[in-house]
Amino acid sequence: MSEDVRQGRRGVILVDLLQAAPLAASQRRTSSAWMKQNLPLFSQAALGTAFAIESPLVRGVLTALLWFQPMDVPHEVVRDLDAGVRWAIKRFEAERIAVPERLRAELGRVFRPAS
């Protein structure tokens, strides 16, 4: 992200938690510390962040947490990568940034290896 900021590039962060295992307490602390340390970069480099989470319960918990501790950038909690990419496309369009046709056509499939 620091290189993106240096070059004036901005993007959307799509966090894929669809296959994530629950984090141990030490992993949560490390992740939290990293987020706090890098928060200024998020604000400068990101047009927004989407979190893809399959579980409706976990999506609800994260949504509630973000109400109480909002991010400095627009954010969305979605059920799959397709929804995350659709949201990212809207963020790019709002900033008048060109969106590759492949991304529009394939949505979340762009992140899967070709078979």
N, C-alpha and C positions, 0 to 999 in steps of 0.2 A: 504494500500500500504506500510506503514512503516513496518508492520510485514513481508510482502513479501520481501522487501529489506533486512531486518534483516536476513531472512532465505535464501537469495540468489535466491528466486523464481522470475521468470519473466513471464509475460503473455501479452495478447492482450486485450485492452479495446474496447468493442463494445458498443457504445452509441446509444441506441434505442430512436429516436425522432419521430417515426412513428405516435404516437398518442399525441404528445406534443402540448399543447396549447401555443400560443404566451406568452412570459414572460413579466411581468410588469417591469418597469424601475428598481424598487428596487430589483427584483429577478435577473435581468441582472447584477446589481452592485455586489450583493452578490456572484453570480456565478463567475464573473470576479475576485473578490478578492480571492475567494477560489482557483481558478485555479492558480493565481499568487503565492499564498502562497505554493501551493503543486507542483509547476512545477518541483522542483528538484526530488521529488518522482516519478513523471511521467517518467522522464529521466532515473531513475535507475530501475524502476519496469516494465516499459512497453516496449514491442517489437514494439508496434505501436498502433494506435487508429483508429477505423473505426466509422464513423458517418452514421447511417441509417436514411435517410430523404426521405419521399415520394415525396414531391413537387420538380419538376425540377427547379423551380425558386429559392427556398430556398437552394437546393443543389448547384446551380450556385453561389449564394451569398456567401455561406460558402466556397466554393472552391476558389473564388476570395479573400476572407478575408485571407484564409490560404496562398495564394501566397504572400500577403503583410506582414503577420505576421505568418511565418511558425512555426510549433511546433518543439521541439527538437527530436521528434521521428517520424518515418514514419507514414503517415496518409493517409486515403482514405475517400472520401465521396461517399456513395453508396445508391441505391434506396430501398433496403430491407435487412432483416436480413440474407437471404440466401447469398446474395452478400457479406455482411460483414463477415460471417463465412468463405466463400471461401477465402477472402482476409486474414483473420486471419490464416487459415490453411497454406497459402503460407508463412506467416511470421514465423510460427512455423517450417515449413520445412526448411526455409532458415537458421534457428538457430539449425537445427538438433534436434528438440524437438518432441518427439512422440505425435501423434495426435490420440485420441481415435476414434475407428471405428464408434462409435455411432455418433460422431460429423460429420464425413465424410458422413455418410448415411442420417442423419436427417437435417443437416445444421441448419438453423434458427429455425426449429421446436423444437429443444432441449430446447428452451426458453419458449415454450408454455406448459401450464398445460396439463397433460394427460386427455383425456376425457373418 
